[in-house]
Amino acid sequence: MAAGLGLLTACAESPERVGGAAQPAGGIASASSAPATQASSTTPSAPATSAPASPSHTTKPVATDPVFGPTRLGALKIGMTWDAAKATGQVTAVQKHDYDACSSARLKGAPTDDSEDNTLIFSPDQGLIYIPAYGKFRTPESIHIGSTLAQVKKTYPDFEAVYMEDGVKPGDTGRARAAGSDGNGVHYRLSFVNGKLTRLGLELDNQNCYE
């Protein structure tokens, strides 16, 4: 697992439009001046017409980016067993599994390289301890890969630097954690390079597979 986790060092409706009705048209012609013995003729009124109502139009909701956290990604949840995780269909390409040791598997849909950005980590006694984020996944607070260090700190007051070294600015490159004070036993594992979030993961508090 040390090799799999090299990162340890470094998710309106348009108003209804109804067409208005057209105004009635037509009228009554005046009576003719014919002799009294001749009946007056009348021009019939044109029937009133109205335009048909336009159907209602409802815009489809805009698709949102996948939500990542605070304890799960889709059906995958921190703490679930290997068998339960495999049953979700979100686990593919098992890289290593041993019921007596920490194991790893690939997250379905994640990058297919050998980076930790696609690696799920399982503990034999704690279950799923790490879920990586990739692509457009966002936390419920809209933090995502590419967010700035300042944005993350502002969003999570319990932000804690684990190891941060100098980048473009002092302390803007390295690893940190956040959202670990809500009592759910899970926090975000964060990696930054020059003040930009480059890796994001869900990690079990006090996991026992790596440092």
Secondary structure by P-SEA (a helix, b strand, c coil): cccccccccccccccbbbbbbbcccccccccccccccbbbbbbbcccccccccccbbbbccccccccccccccccccccccaaaaaaaccccccccccccccccccccccccccccccbbbbbccccccbbbbcccccccccccccccaaaaaaaccccccccccccccccccccccccccccccbbbbbbbccccccbbbbbcccccccc
